[in-house]
């Protein structure tokens, strides 16, 4: 299994799920994770899909959406 890496940080669970669905529609596997209960939610993708995931988020996101990248 490929190592999972962070592609984005979500402001809340709804945004994290929206990003995950966006990636799924682009054919990219993803997971939502957080280091601890009070830590921000991160969207993780397989390391070999990172560039494609970044491109998909950029292409499919609204221009005024703020997505933090590592």
N, CA, C and O atoms as CSV, one atom per row, in Angstrom:
chain,resi,resn,atom,element,x,y,z
A,1,UNK,N,N,0.839,-1.182,0.000
A,1,UNK,CA,C,0.000,0.000,0.000
A,1,UNK,C,C,0.883,1.245,0.000
A,1,UNK,O,O,1.887,1.300,0.711
A,2,UNK,N,N,0.513,2.234,-0.790
A,2,UNK,CA,C,1.283,3.466,-0.895
A,2,UNK,C,C,1.173,4.284,0.387
A,2,UNK,O,O,0.153,4.256,1.075
A,3,UNK,N,N,2.226,5.001,0.686
A,3,UNK,CA,C,2.235,5.885,1.850
A,3,UNK,C,C,1.275,7.038,1.590
A,3,UNK,O,O,1.266,7.604,0.497
A,4,UNK,N,N,0.458,7.394,2.598
A,4,UNK,CA,C,-0.504,8.487,2.474
A,4,UNK,C,C,0.165,9.790,2.887
A,4,UNK,O,O,0.863,9.850,3.899
A,5,UNK,N,N,-0.059,10.838,2.088
A,5,UNK,CA,C,0.519,12.156,2.358
A,5,UNK,C,C,-0.589,13.205,2.340
A,5,UNK,O,O,-1.642,13.012,1.732
A,6,UNK,N,N,-0.328,14.312,3.017
A,6,UNK,CA,C,-1.316,15.386,3.125
A,6,UNK,C,C,-1.378,16.197,1.845
A,6,UNK,O,O,-0.351,16.633,1.325
A,7,UNK,N,N,-2.590,16.396,1.337
A,7,UNK,CA,C,-2.798,17.227,0.150
A,7,UNK,C,C,-3.503,18.529,0.511
A,7,UNK,O,O,-3.371,19.523,-0.203
A,8,UNK,N,N,-4.259,18.532,1.625
A,8,UNK,CA,C,-4.985,19.742,2.018
A,8,UNK,C,C,-5.352,19.673,3.492
A,8,UNK,O,O,-5.378,18.601,4.098
A,9,UNK,N,N,-5.636,20.853,4.058
A,9,UNK,CA,C,-6.145,20.962,5.420
A,9,UNK,C,C,-7.547,21.558,5.316
A,9,UNK,O,O,-7.753,22.571,4.648
A,10,UNK,N,N,-8.496,20.926,5.977
A,10,UNK,CA,C,-9.884,21.382,5.920
A,10,UNK,C,C,-10.250,22.161,7.182
A,10,UNK,O,O,-9.763,21.870,8.274
A,11,UNK,N,N,-11.111,23.147,7.008
A,11,UNK,CA,C,-11.555,23.955,8.130
A,11,UNK,C,C,-12.504,23.215,9.054
A,11,UNK,O,O,-12.562,23.501,10.250
A,12,UNK,N,N,-13.254,22.258,8.499
A,12,UNK,CA,C,-14.195,21.490,9.304
A,12,UNK,C,C,-14.494,20.165,8.599
A,12,UNK,O,O,-14.007,19.916,7.496
A,13,UNK,N,N,-15.299,19.321,9.246
A,13,UNK,CA,C,-15.599,17.997,8.702
A,13,UNK,C,C,-16.325,18.080,7.363
A,13,UNK,O,O,-16.094,17.255,6.479
A,14,UNK,N,N,-17.202,19.073,7.211
A,14,UNK,CA,C,-17.937,19.232,5.962
A,14,UNK,C,C,-16.991,19.553,4.804
A,14,UNK,O,O,-17.121,18.990,3.717
A,15,UNK,N,N,-16.048,20.449,5.038
A,15,UNK,CA,C,-15.086,20.789,3.997
A,15,UNK,C,C,-14.190,19.595,3.667
A,15,UNK,O,O,-13.874,19.358,2.501
A,16,UNK,N,N,-13.785,18.849,4.688
A,16,UNK,CA,C,-12.951,17.668,4.469
A,16,UNK,C,C,-13.675,16.653,3.597
A,16,UNK,O,O,-13.085,16.087,2.678
A,17,UNK,N,N,-14.952,16.421,3.883
A,17,UNK,CA,C,-15.733,15.468,3.103
A,17,UNK,C,C,-15.935,15.971,1.671
A,17,UNK,O,O,-15.918,15.185,0.724
A,18,UNK,N,N,-16.125,17.272,1.523
A,18,UNK,CA,C,-16.279,17.854,0.188
A,18,UNK,C,C,-15.001,17.650,-0.633
A,18,UNK,O,O,-15.069,17.291,-1.809
A,19,UNK,N,N,-13.853,17.876,-0.021
A,19,UNK,CA,C,-12.585,17.653,-0.720
A,19,UNK,C,C,-12.417,16.178,-1.078
A,19,UNK,O,O,-11.953,15.848,-2.169
A,20,UNK,N,N,-12.793,15.302,-0.164
A,20,UNK,CA,C,-12.676,13.859,-0.409
A,20,UNK,C,C,-13.561,13.441,-1.588
A,20,UNK,O,O,-13.144,12.646,-2.430
A,21,UNK,N,N,-14.776,13.977,-1.643
A,21,UNK,CA,C,-15.685,13.663,-2.752
A,21,UNK,C,C,-15.144,14.208,-4.069
A,21,UNK,O,O,-15.251,13.553,-5.105
A,22,UNK,N,N,-14.570,15.394,-4.029
A,22,UNK,CA,C,-13.974,15.992,-5.221
A,22,UNK,C,C,-12.857,15.081,-5.756
A,22,UNK,O,O,-12.779,14.820,-6.957
A,23,UNK,N,N,-12.011,14.610,-4.862
A,23,UNK,CA,C,-10.918,13.724,-5.268
A,23,UNK,C,C,-11.460,12.396,-5.792
A,23,UNK,O,O,-10.947,11.856,-6.772
A,24,UNK,N,N,-12.490,11.876,-5.146
A,24,UNK,CA,C,-13.090,10.615,-5.594
A,24,UNK,C,C,-13.641,10.767,-7.007
A,24,UNK,O,O,-13.505,9.858,-7.826
A,25,UNK,N,N,-14.268,11.917,-7.301
A,25,UNK,CA,C,-14.819,12.136,-8.639
A,25,UNK,C,C,-13.715,12.226,-9.687
A,25,UNK,O,O,-13.957,12.000,-10.873
A,26,UNK,N,N,-12.495,12.559,-9.242
A,26,UNK,CA,C,-11.344,12.600,-10.149
A,26,UNK,C,C,-10.630,11.248,-10.198
A,26,UNK,O,O,-9.604,11.112,-10.864
A,27,UNK,N,N,-11.171,10.247,-9.494
A,27,UNK,CA,C,-10.580,8.912,-9.509
A,27,UNK,C,C,-9.387,8.754,-8.591
A,27,UNK,O,O,-8.550,7.879,-8.812
A,28,UNK,N,N,-9.294,9.593,-7.556
A,28,UNK,CA,C,-8.160,9.555,-6.644
A,28,UNK,C,C,-8.645,9.117,-5.265
A,28,UNK,O,O,-9.557,9.719,-4.697
A,29,UNK,N,N,-8.026,8.060,-4.730
A,29,UNK,CA,C,-8.358,7.590,-3.385
A,29,UNK,C,C,-7.909,8.636,-2.377
A,29,UNK,O,O,-6.902,9.313,-2.586
A,30,UNK,N,N,-8.653,8.769,-1.283
A,30,UNK,CA,C,-8.266,9.714,-0.243
A,30,UNK,C,C,-8.829,9.276,1.096
A,30,UNK,O,O,-9.742,8.453,1.168
A,31,UNK,N,N,-8.269,9.842,2.152
A,31,UNK,CA,C,-8.711,9.598,3.515
A,31,UNK,C,C,-8.737,10.929,4.242
A,31,UNK,O,O,-8.051,11.874,3.853
A,32,UNK,N,N,-9.528,10.996,5.294
A,32,UNK,CA,C,-9.548,12.158,6.171
A,32,UNK,C,C,-8.886,11.737,7.468
A,32,UNK,O,O,-9.198,10.682,8.020
A,33,UNK,N,N,-7.979,12.556,7.948
A,33,UNK,CA,C,-7.288,12.214,9.179
A,33,UNK,C,C,-7.037,13.440,10.037
A,33,UNK,O,O,-7.165,14.577,9.583
A,34,UNK,N,N,-6.676,13.184,11.287
A,34,UNK,CA,C,-6.275,14.243,12.219
A,34,UNK,C,C,-5.328,13.604,13.226
A,34,UNK,O,O,-5.539,12.474,13.665
A,35,UNK,N,N,-4.290,14.339,13.581
A,35,UNK,CA,C,-3.309,13.801,14.526
A,35,UNK,C,C,-3.917,13.629,15.919
A,35,UNK,O,O,-3.607,12.670,16.625
A,36,UNK,N,N,-4.769,14.549,16.298
A,36,UNK,CA,C,-5.411,14.486,17.608
A,36,UNK,C,C,-6.798,15.091,17.537
A,36,UNK,O,O,-7.191,15.639,16.507
A,37,UNK,N,N,-7.538,14.993,18.624
A,37,UNK,CA,C,-8.925,15.446,18.636
A,37,UNK,C,C,-9.055,16.939,18.313
A,37,UNK,O,O,-10.001,17.346,17.639
A,38,UNK,N,N,-8.123,17.744,18.786
A,38,UNK,CA,C,-8.190,19.189,18.565
A,38,UNK,C,C,-7.400,19.656,17.350
A,38,UNK,O,O,-7.347,20.855,17.073
A,39,UNK,N,N,-6.791,18.739,16.629
A,39,UNK,CA,C,-5.997,19.091,15.458
A,39,UNK,C,C,-6.886,19.266,14.234
A,39,UNK,O,O,-7.977,18.699,14.169
A,40,UNK,N,N,-6.421,20.055,13.259
A,40,UNK,CA,C,-7.223,20.240,12.044
A,40,UNK,C,C,-7.346,18.934,11.267
A,40,UNK,O,O,-6.489,18.056,11.360
A,41,UNK,N,N,-8.426,18.824,10.500
A,41,UNK,CA,C,-8.619,17.656,9.643
A,41,UNK,C,C,-7.754,17.810,8.403
A,41,UNK,O,O,-7.699,18.881,7.796
A,42,UNK,N,N,-7.090,16.745,8.039
A,42,UNK,CA,C,-6.273,16.756,6.838
A,42,UNK,C,C,-6.845,15.771,5.833
A,42,UNK,O,O,-7.448,14.764,6.206
A,43,UNK,N,N,-6.651,16.067,4.573
A,43,UNK,CA,C,-7.060,15.166,3.506
A,43,UNK,C,C,-5.780,14.520,2.989
A,43,UNK,O,O,-4.841,15.203,2.581
A,44,UNK,N,N,-5.763,13.195,3.015
A,44,UNK,CA,C,-4.585,12.424,2.646
A,44,UNK,C,C,-4.834,11.645,1.362
A,44,UNK,O,O,-5.935,11.148,1.122
A,45,UNK,N,N,-3.797,11.547,0.546
A,45,UNK,CA,C,-3.857,10.778,-0.699
A,45,UNK,C,C,-2.603,9.917,-0.799
A,45,UNK,O,O,-1.608,10.203,-0.133
A,46,UNK,N,N,-2.633,8.868,-1.620
A,46,UNK,CA,C,-1.406,8.093,-1.832
A,46,UNK,C,C,-0.311,9.008,-2.389
A,46,UNK,O,O,-0.575,9.871,-3.226
A,47,UNK,N,N,0.914,8.804,-1.914
A,47,UNK,CA,C,2.025,9.661,-2.302
A,47,UNK,C,C,2.180,9.774,-3.816
A,47,UNK,O,O,2.495,10.848,-4.329
A,48,UNK,N,N,1.960,8.672,-4.533
A,48,UNK,CA,C,2.118,8.705,-5.985
A,48,UNK,C,C,0.960,9.417,-6.704
A,48,UNK,O,O,1.008,9.596,-7.921
A,49,UNK,N,N,-0.075,9.821,-5.959
A,49,UNK,CA,C,-1.203,10.564,-6.534
A,49,UNK,C,C,-1.218,12.025,-6.094
A,49,UNK,O,O,-2.154,12.756,-6.420
A,50,UNK,N,N,-0.198,12.461,-5.358
A,50,UNK,CA,C,-0.199,13.801,-4.788
A,50,UNK,C,C,-0.335,14.889,-5.841
A,50,UNK,O,O,-1.173,15.781,-5.703
A,51,UNK,N,N,0.473,14.829,-6.888
A,51,UNK,CA,C,0.418,15.882,-7.912
A,51,UNK,C,C,-0.934,15.909,-8.615
A,51,UNK,O,O,-1.482,16.982,-8.865
A,52,UNK,N,N,-1.471,14.742,-8.933
A,52,UNK,CA,C,-2.782,14.672,-9.585
A,52,UNK,C,C,-3.869,15.203,-8.649
A,52,UNK,O,O,-4.803,15.866,-9.101
A,53,UNK,N,N,-3.754,14.917,-7.349
A,53,UNK,CA,C,-4.736,15.402,-6.381
A,53,UNK,C,C,-4.680,16.919,-6.263
A,53,UNK,O,O,-5.719,17.577,-6.214
A,54,UNK,N,N,-3.475,17.477,-6.218
A,54,UNK,CA,C,-3.330,18.935,-6.160
A,54,UNK,C,C,-3.944,19.575,-7.400
A,54,UNK,O,O,-4.645,20.582,-7.304
A,55,UNK,N,N,-3.678,18.987,-8.563
A,55,UNK,CA,C,-4.243,19.512,-9.805
A,55,UNK,C,C,-5.762,19.421,-9.804
A,55,UNK,O,O,-6.437,20.353,-10.241
A,56,UNK,N,N,-6.312,18.303,-9.316
A,56,UNK,CA,C,-7.762,18.118,-9.283
A,56,UNK,C,C,-8.416,19.131,-8.352
A,56,UNK,O,O,-9.447,19.711,-8.691
A,57,UNK,N,N,-7.828,19.346,-7.191
A,57,UNK,CA,C,-8.389,20.312,-6.247
A,57,UNK,C,C,-8.360,21.705,-6.860
A,57,UNK,O,O,-9.338,22.447,-6.773
A,58,UNK,N,N,-7.247,22.055,-7.475
A,58,UNK,CA,C,-7.134,23.376,-8.095
A,58,UNK,C,C,-8.128,23.541,-9.234
A,58,UNK,O,O,-8.762,24.589,-9.353
A,59,UNK,N,N,-8.271,22.526,-10.068
A,59,UNK,CA,C,-9.138,22.614,-11.240
A,59,UNK,C,C,-10.623,22.581,-10.876
A,59,UNK,O,O,-11.433,23.228,-11.540
A,60,UNK,N,N,-10.987,21.844,-9.842
A,60,UNK,CA,C,-12.392,21.631,-9.530
A,60,UNK,C,C,-12.911,22.494,-8.391
A,60,UNK,O,O,-14.105,22.461,-8.093
A,61,UNK,N,N,-12.047,23.258,-7.756
A,61,UNK,CA,C,-12.464,24.123,-6.658
A,61,UNK,C,C,-12.886,25.474,-7.189
A,61,UNK,O,O,-12.424,25.922,-8.239
A,62,UNK,N,N,-13.767,26.112,-6.452
A,62,UNK,CA,C,-14.145,27.476,-6.772
A,62,UNK,C,C,-12.940,28.373,-6.504
A,62,UNK,O,O,-12.207,28.127,-5.546
A,63,UNK,N,N,-12.716,29.386,-7.302
A,63,UNK,CA,C,-11.549,30.251,-7.108
A,63,UNK,C,C,-11.493,30.941,-5.756
A,63,UNK,O,O,-10.404,31.257,-5.276
A,64,UNK,N,N,-12.644,31.184,-5.126
A,64,UNK,CA,C,-12.637,31.878,-3.846
A,64,UNK,C,C,-12.556,30.932,-2.652
A,64,UNK,O,O,-12.530,31.392,-1.510
A,65,UNK,N,N,-12.515,29.613,-2.891
A,65,UNK,CA,C,-12.329,28.662,-1.791
A,65,UNK,C,C,-10.884,28.724,-1.335
A,65,UNK,O,O,-9.967,28.810,-2.153
A,66,UNK,N,N,-10.687,28.680,-0.029
A,66,UNK,CA,C,-9.326,28.690,0.503
A,66,UNK,C,C,-8.974,27.272,0.896
A,66,UNK,O,O,-9.657,26.657,1.715
A,67,UNK,N,N,-7.907,26.754,0.313
A,67,UNK,CA,C,-7.431,25.428,0.635
A,67,UNK,C,C,-5.972,25.569,1.047
A,67,UNK,O,O,-5.138,26.036,0.270
A,68,UNK,N,N,-5.673,25.162,2.273
A,68,UNK,CA,C,-4.303,25.252,2.763
A,68,UNK,C,C,-3.546,24.016,2.337
A,68,UNK,O,O,-4.039,22.895,2.458
A,69,UNK,N,N,-2.364,24.229,1.845
A,69,UNK,CA,C,-1.518,23.113,1.452
A,69,UNK,C,C,-0.303,23.068,2.353
A,69,UNK,O,O,0.113,24.097,2.885
A,70,UNK,N,N,0.272,21.888,2.530
A,70,UNK,CA,C,1.436,21.761,3.404
A,70,UNK,C,C,2.624,22.528,2.900
A,70,UNK,O,O,3.680,22.515,3.532
